[in-house]
Amino acid sequence: MNYLTMYLHATTEQELRDALSVLQLDDEGGILTASHVHCLVWLPGLRRPTGATLTDDDGNEYPETKPVPGAHANLRTKSQAVVDALTAAGVVIHPETPMVVFS
């Protein structure tokens, strides 16, 4: 089976962690970020452009960004059961243009 890619979002990190408890856990109950059937990448501090341009003290222009609210992660899994559970939990999103993708 090929890997299935999912983009995940929840209002809080705890809400996302609770949904991700369907993944394999370590001995202390923490979520494993990688196993033979999945790869999880947490995306803290995700930001998106506002459309405005700012100028630094040296005169260099750069795009202004703002934080994207909520908790975010990307997941690749071979388990359809994990996909179904996360979809049922309401944390799977389908962005038109994902900001961070697996290579």
C-alpha positions in Angstrom: 0.0 0.0 0.0 1.2 3.5 -0.8 1.4 6.2 1.8 -1.7 8.4 2.2 -0.9 12.1 2.9 -3.1 14.1 5.3 -3.0 17.7 6.4 -4.2 18.1 10.0 -5.6 21.1 11.9 -7.2 21.5 15.3 -8.1 24.5 17.4 -5.6 23.5 20.1 -2.5 21.3 20.3 -4.2 19.1 22.9 -7.2 18.5 20.6 -4.8 17.4 17.8 -2.8 15.2 20.2 -6.0 13.6 21.4 -7.0 12.8 17.8 -3.5 11.5 17.0 -3.6 9.0 19.8 -4.8 6.5 17.1 -1.1 6.4 16.1 1.5 4.1 17.7 2.5 5.5 21.1 5.9 5.2 22.9 6.3 3.6 26.3 5.4 6.8 28.1 2.2 7.3 26.0 3.7 9.9 23.7 2.9 10.0 20.0 5.7 8.5 17.8 6.6 10.8 14.9 7.8 7.9 12.7 7.2 4.1 12.4 7.2 1.6 9.7 3.6 2.7 8.8 3.6 6.5 9.4 5.5 9.7 9.5 4.2 12.7 11.5 5.6 16.3 11.1 4.4 18.9 13.7 4.2 22.4 12.2 4.5 24.8 15.1 4.6 28.5 14.3 3.0 28.2 10.9 2.7 31.6 9.3 1.1 33.0 6.1 1.7 36.2 4.2 -0.6 39.1 4.8 0.1 40.7 1.4 1.9 43.6 2.9 5.6 44.3 2.4 7.8 45.5 5.3 11.3 47.1 5.2 14.0 46.2 7.7 16.6 48.6 9.2 18.9 48.0 6.3 16.3 48.9 3.7 15.6 45.3 2.6 12.0 44.5 1.8 10.3 41.3 3.0 6.8 40.0 3.1 4.8 40.5 6.3 3.4 37.3 7.8 1.0 36.5 10.5 0.5 33.3 12.6 -2.0 30.8 11.4 -4.3 30.0 14.4 -4.5 26.5 15.8 -2.3 23.4 15.8 -1.1 21.9 12.6 0.7 18.7 11.5 1.2 16.7 8.3 0.9 12.9 8.3 1.8 10.2 5.9 0.4 6.8 6.8 -0.2 3.4 5.2 -3.2 2.8 7.5 -6.7 3.5 6.2 -8.0 3.0 9.7 -5.9 5.9 10.9 -7.2 8.0 8.0 -10.8 7.1 8.9 -10.3 7.8 12.6 -8.7 11.3 12.0 -11.4 12.1 9.5 -14.1 11.2 12.0 -12.3 13.3 14.6 -12.6 16.3 12.3 -8.9 17.2 12.2 -8.3 16.4 8.5 -8.3 19.5 6.2 -7.9 19.8 2.4 -6.0 23.0 1.6 -6.0 24.1 -2.0 -2.4 24.9 -1.7 -0.7 23.3 1.3 1.9 25.6 2.9 4.2 22.6 3.9 4.4 19.4 1.9 6.4 16.2 2.1 9.1 15.9 -0.5 
